[in-house]
């Protein structure tokens, strides 16, 4: 692809090459030729095997597990491509790690989400393209333009097709927010499906641990759909699913943008009350970690459309909703 004298090139780190390849395919491009490996002492080695001089370069790299390695790969790739005289570097981060460290909740806490934003900018990135920050204010942590996509336009149609073909399900469905912080996301989802909203009021005594305190909304005899941005250890989701079933729900399913799936998440989800879990491929889930209840939808077409619009100097805002 070549517009107004610029080439467009898409490169991938090791975090999610499957998604990067799908994005490039949607753009009708080959992936850029590169290699990200390591020296014998563990230092990361980046090699770019084609010219990027004057090109619009898009680097696809989620900062998912192993978070620190993937982050360093990204920083070094940006530095290598900047030093190779790329015209513009857009960092495509489908999943932004360290996003939960976005404020000082206790004395002497770091704000690591801001530190990572600074590192990416200093490395040489010109703009960021990402999806569903854990906290919306992280957009303001960057001193470069940020295009912040959301997962709902991909997830919602999956469920819209179901309720459209099943009137009884539409009348019985309730969208639920697993905590107060996700209410806006869940409310938007509920409005799009034209169904009621319920909210879990929970307490988190320590990181990666939560307990249900109360459920706001009517769920007795209802089909409940829990909507969240990410699933990490799955404790919050599994507890919420068990809680709604104990309180008389007919069934419970869930959807989320980011399948972090750390620690005991897979075992918990397999043994949970959930009938289905729908996620996006912002983080690669290997075949040996997939399970019968899991459905994975691709964000590649939306990411590719956003890249095309950025490259063509067209608005991206219509993809945000």
N, C-alpha and C positions, 0 to 999 in steps of 0.2 A: 504494500500500500504506500502510495506517495502522493501527498497533497502539498501545495504551495512550497515545493522544493524540499520538504522534509521526508525522511524515511521514518517508519515506525518499526520498532523492534521490541520483542517480548522475551525476557530472560526469566529463568526460574532458579531459585535455590533448592535445597533438599527437603524443605518442610512439606511441600505439597505439589510435587511435579505433575501429578495427575490432573489437578485443577488448572495449573498453568498451561498444560498441553491442551486442555479442553477450551480454555479462554483463547489461546492462539488459533485453534481450529475454528472457533466461532468467528474469529476475525479474518479467517482465510490466510493465515500466516504460519510459517514454521517457527518453532521455538528458536531463540537465538542460541548460537553454538558457544557453550561455556562448560566449565568443569569446576565444581566446588568440592574439594577434598581436604586432606590435611597432611601436614608434614609428620615425620616420625615422632615428634615430641607433642603432637596434638594441636599445634597451631593450624588455623584454617588457611587453606591455599585456594585462591580464586584465579582462574584463567579464563579470559575472554578470547575466543578464537575467530572473531570477525570484527571488522571496523564498525565503530559506533560514532565516528566523528560527525557532528552536526545532526545526529539522529534524535528523534523523540524515543526515549527508552523507558519501558515499563518493566519493573522488577517485581515478580510475584513471589511473595514469601510471607507466610503466616508465622507469627512468633509464638507458635504452640510448642508443646513438649517435643524434644528438650529445648526449653525456652531460651536459655542463655546461649546455647550453640546456634540456634536458628537466628537469634538476634545478631550475634557476631557475624554470621554468614551474610546477613542482610547489610550490615554496616560496611563490611569489607567489599561486597559487591558494588554498593553505591560508590565507595571510594575509588574502586578500580575503574568503573565506568565514567565517573567524573574526570579522573585523570586521563582517560582516553578521549576526552573532548566531546562528550555527548552534548547535544544541543539542549536537552531538557530531560530530567530524570524524575519519573513519577514512581513512587514506591506503592505497590499494591499489596496491602496487608489485609487479607480477608478476615483474619482473626488477630486482634491486637493484644498481645500478652502484657502482663503487669497492669492491666486496666483497672483492676480492683484496688490498687494502691493509688487512689486518686485524691486522697485528702488525709489530713492528720486526725485520726480518730482517737489517738492516745498521745500522751506527751512523748516527744522525741521520735515519732513515726516519720519515715521518709515519705515523700510523694514521688514514688518511682515512676508512675505514669508520665509525669512531667519530665523526669530525668531521661527516660527513653525517648520522648519527643525531642528533647534537646539533642540527644546523640544522633538521631536520624537526620535532623536538620544540619548539624555540624558536619556530618559525613558527606553531605552534598546533595541531598534530595531537594527537588524544587517544589514538589507537591505530594500529597498523600491521597490515596483512594482506599477506603476501608469499608467495613460493614458492621453495623450494630456494636458500637462502643458500649462497654458495660455501663459507663456513665457519660451522658451526652456532653458534659462540660469539658471532656478531654479534647474536644475539637479546639478549644481555646488554649490548650497547652502548646500548640504548634504555632510557630511564627511564619509558617508557609501555608498556602491554601490547602484545605482539607475537603474532599468530597466524601460525605458520610452516607453510604447506602444503608438501607434497612432490609431485613429478611422477610418482612411481612408480605410484600408483593409477590414473593415466591411461595411462601407457606400458605397464605390465605386461600389462593385459588384451589389448592389441593383439597381443602375442606369445603370450599364453596361448591365444588362439583358434587361432593357427597350430599350436602344438604339440599342442593337443587334437585337431586334425583331421589330424595327421601324426605317427603314432607313431614313424616312423623319424627325423624331425627331433628329436622330444623326446629320443630315445635318443642322438642325436649332438650335441646343442646344449651349448655351454659359454659361460657368462657370464664376461666379462673386465672387470677394473678396469684403466683405462689408467695408473694410478699408485697409490702406497700411500695417498694421501690420500682416494681414492674407494672404498676397500675395503669399508667398512661399507655404502655405498649398493649396490655391486655384489653383496655377499653377501646382502643382503635381497632383491634382485631375483632372484638365483639360487635362494634358498630358496622364493620364491613360485612360480617356474617348475619347481622340483624338479629342478634340473640342477647340474652341478659348477661350481666357480669357478676362474678363473685370474687371475693378477696380473702386470702389467708393472712391472718394477723399472727405473725410468728415472733419468737424470740431466738436470737443467736447467742448462746452463752460463750462460744469461742469459735474461731475460724473453722469452716468446714463442718459445723455442727449446728443443728437447728431443732426446734420443737414447735409443734402447732399449738397456738394459744386459743384461737377462735376463728370461725369462718363467717364472713359477712356475706349474706346472700342466701337465696333458696336453692339447695342442691338435692333435697329429698326426692328420690326417684328420677333424677336427671342424668343425662349423659354429659359428663364434665370434660372439658378440654382445657388443660393447663398450658399457658403460654409464657415462655421465658426467653431470655437472650442466650443463656449458656447453661450447660450441664457439666459440672466439674466432678465432684465425688458422688453426685446424685442423691446425697442425703436429703436436701431440701425437697427435691421432686418426689422421692420415694415416700418420705414422711407425709407430704401433702396428699399423694395418691391414696395412701393408707387411711389418712384422716377423713377424706371425703367418702370413701367407701364405708368406713365405720359410722359415718353420719347419714347413711342411707342413699348414697348415689347409686344409680343403676350401673354405670360404667365410668371409667376414667381413662383418658388418653392424654398425650402431651405433644408439644412441638417446641423446638428451640432452634436458634440460628447456629450456635457453636457447640459441637460435640467434643468437649474437652476430655471427658471420660478418664479421669485420673484415679489412681488408687483402686478402691473396691467398686467403682461405678458399674462396670459391666455385670458383675455378680448381683449387685443390688437391683439393677434394672431388670435383669432376667427373672429375678424372684419377686418382683414388685407386683402391685395390683394393676399396673398399666396394661391396657390391651394393645396399645400401639404407641410408638415414639417416632416422631418425624423430625429430622434434622437436615441441615444443609451441609455441603461438603467443603465449608471454609477450612475445616481441619480434616485431614485424611484419616479415615477409619479403616485399618487393614482388614482384610477378609477374615483373619482368625479372631478378630475382636467384634465382628458383627453377629447379631443374634436375631431370632425369628421375629421379635416385636419391632425391630428397627427398620425404618424406611428412610432412605437418603435421597434428597432432591439436590439438583445441581444449581449453584449460583453462577456458573460459568457464562450463560447467555446474558445475564444482567451485568456482570463484571465486564464482559466484552463490549456490550453496548455503551457502558460508561467510559471505557477506554476509547472507543471510537469517537464519542462526543468530545472528550477532552482533547484528543488529537485534532479533531476538526474544529475546535473552538466553538462548540455548540453547548447549550445549557444542559447540565446534568440533573438539575433540580427535579425534573419530572419523574426521575427514577427513585426519588426519596420517599415516595408515598405509595 
